[in-house]
Amino acid sequence: MSKLSQIWFALVACGPNQKRCGITFRSGATMSFSRWLIACLIVLSTVLFARGAHSQSVLVVALGDSNTAGYGVGRENAFPARLETMLRRNGYDVRVANAGISGDTLRGMLARLDTYVPQGTRLVIVQGGYNDVMLGSSAAALKASVEGILSRLAARRINTVLCGFFDRGWDAAGRAMAKRYGATFVEGSACYDPRYRSWDGLHMTAAGHQVVAARLLPRIEAVLAQATASAAAH
């Protein structure tokens, strides 16, 4: 029998006759059955809430475009879901939320950042940029969006992993921005692999998402370990 069940049955066994369990009141009055039942429910709900708060999983948010969302393969096969499975298999009590939206831009991610990255988030993976380029955004505009995302997450003390854009020139800029804001940079070739393109020649296959999750795994584990050590030190 679970401890919660033991608590409940103990309260029921006492009933409104508190003396049976050694419960007395200064007034000596006998508690009515309805008041006793309400008290039982309050005690039980308090125990349940405390238990749930204590066992809450670490939240990781994957913020990105269609390749994060899992376009063509479904969210259950996208790299955030695969990454969560791998982390849990390695002993991490973690939930990886998929905040990818097909067609989204870095500018759009900046605009929705606070909505999709709730309080209590431990780590954010940022992946995007292709749609910005397709819409004609300049390199300066892309950098401004990335810096906006990184600075706001840094201000909230949220660890960040920034994915590159599968372009060496852009990777150099991304690496510099990540260093400036204390984020972890991951090369674009690790977050997207053209060898696993689907029928449309753009989005990844399910196998590609598996490969990306495996490449991100050691980076995410390292950041989580560092964040845990930092939290323990404070």
MOHU-V355625 format. One line per field, one symbol per residue. psi: psi as a letter, one per 30 degrees, with the letter a starting at -180 (. if undefined). A space follows every 50 residues. Layout:
psi=???
This chain:
psi=kleeeeeeeeeeeeafifffggklkefglkkleeeeeeeeeeeeeeeeee eeeegklkkkkjkabefefhkfflefgleeeeeeeeeefggkilkjkjhk kkflleeeeeegefefilkfkekkkkkafeeeefggkleeeeeeeeeeee eeeeeghkkkjkkaghkeeeeeeeeeeeeegglkkkkefffkjffhkaff gellleeeeeeeeeefeeeeeeeeeeeeeeeef.
